[in-house]
Amino acid sequence: MPVQSKAASKKAPRASTRVRHILCEKHAKKEEALAKLNAGSKFDEVAREFSEDKARAGGSLGWKTKGALMPEFENVAFELEASTTNSPKWAECKTSEGYHIIMVEGRK
């Protein structure tokens, strides 16, 4: 069995982010979801109504590490300021899955 060097054992842990999203296949549906968010609706409520994936239950994807998400999504998720579902700060991106509205709840 190889022995880890001291340098390898002191490697910094990978950054994680707790992320939610709203995934819409069509641009028009994403725009409807954005209108609700801009009107002050809670992020998780809008996700339940509009998201078209398995994260419909409030849009939560849980804790994700770098490299676990599509690059376009990850670039946004790891730059976005953390916020709450009651007062969300969000950003958008497009991937091969569709249009995403992304919100970050925390980092570790």
C-alpha positions as CSV (number, residue, x, y, z in Angstrom):
1,M,0.0,0.0,0.0
2,P,1.5,3.4,-0.9
3,V,2.1,5.9,1.9
4,Q,0.7,9.4,1.5
5,S,3.3,12.2,1.7
6,K,2.7,14.9,4.3
7,A,2.1,17.4,1.5
8,A,-0.7,15.2,0.1
9,S,-2.4,14.8,3.5
10,K,-2.4,18.5,4.1
11,K,-4.3,19.2,0.8
12,A,-7.1,21.7,1.2
13,P,-10.6,20.2,1.1
14,R,-12.6,20.7,-2.0
15,A,-15.0,23.7,-1.8
16,S,-18.7,22.8,-1.6
17,T,-21.7,24.8,-2.2
18,R,-25.3,24.2,-1.3
19,V,-27.3,25.0,-4.3
20,R,-30.9,25.2,-5.6
21,H,-32.1,25.7,-9.1
22,I,-35.1,26.0,-11.3
23,L,-34.8,24.2,-14.6
24,C,-37.0,25.1,-17.6
25,E,-36.7,23.5,-21.0
26,K,-38.2,26.6,-22.7
27,H,-37.0,30.1,-22.5
28,A,-40.5,31.5,-22.1
29,K,-41.2,29.3,-19.0
30,K,-37.9,30.5,-17.5
31,E,-39.0,34.1,-18.1
32,E,-42.3,33.4,-16.2
33,A,-40.3,32.0,-13.3
34,L,-38.1,35.0,-13.2
35,A,-41.1,37.3,-13.2
36,K,-42.4,35.5,-10.1
37,L,-39.0,35.9,-8.4
38,N,-38.8,39.6,-9.4
39,A,-42.3,40.0,-7.9
40,G,-41.0,38.8,-4.5
41,S,-42.0,35.1,-4.5
42,K,-39.9,32.7,-2.5
43,F,-37.3,30.7,-4.5
44,D,-38.5,27.3,-3.3
45,E,-42.1,28.1,-4.1
46,V,-41.2,29.2,-7.7
47,A,-39.1,26.0,-8.1
48,R,-42.0,23.8,-7.1
49,E,-44.2,25.5,-9.6
50,F,-41.8,25.8,-12.6
51,S,-38.9,23.4,-12.3
52,E,-39.0,20.5,-14.7
53,D,-36.6,18.1,-13.1
54,K,-36.3,15.9,-10.0
55,A,-35.3,18.8,-7.8
56,R,-38.9,20.2,-8.1
57,A,-39.3,20.0,-4.3
58,G,-37.9,23.5,-3.7
59,G,-35.2,23.1,-6.3
60,S,-32.6,21.8,-3.8
61,L,-29.7,19.9,-5.3
62,G,-28.0,19.7,-1.9
63,W,-24.2,20.1,-1.3
64,K,-22.1,19.9,-4.5
65,T,-18.3,19.9,-4.8
66,K,-16.4,21.4,-7.7
67,G,-16.4,19.0,-10.6
68,A,-19.8,17.5,-9.8
69,L,-21.9,19.9,-11.9
70,M,-22.0,20.8,-15.6
71,P,-19.3,23.5,-16.2
72,E,-21.7,26.2,-17.3
73,F,-23.8,25.6,-14.1
74,E,-20.7,25.3,-11.8
75,N,-19.2,28.5,-13.0
76,V,-22.3,30.4,-11.9
77,A,-22.9,28.4,-8.7
78,F,-19.4,28.9,-7.3
79,E,-19.4,32.6,-8.0
80,L,-22.8,33.5,-6.8
81,E,-23.3,35.1,-3.4
82,A,-25.2,32.9,-0.8
83,S,-28.7,34.0,0.1
84,T,-32.0,32.6,1.5
85,T,-35.1,31.3,-0.2
86,N,-37.1,34.2,1.3
87,S,-34.7,36.8,-0.1
88,P,-33.0,35.0,-2.9
89,K,-30.1,36.3,-5.1
90,W,-30.0,34.3,-8.3
91,A,-28.2,34.0,-11.6
92,E,-29.0,32.2,-14.8
93,C,-27.2,29.9,-17.2
94,K,-28.0,27.6,-20.1
95,T,-26.8,24.0,-20.4
96,S,-27.7,21.1,-22.6
97,E,-30.5,20.4,-20.1
98,G,-32.2,23.8,-20.5
99,Y,-32.4,27.1,-18.8
100,H,-31.3,27.3,-15.1
101,I,-32.1,29.9,-12.5
102,I,-29.5,29.2,-9.7
103,M,-29.5,30.2,-6.0
104,V,-26.7,29.4,-3.5
105,E,-27.7,28.8,0.1
106,G,-24.2,28.3,1.6
107,R,-20.6,27.2,1.3
108,K,-18.2,25.0,3.2
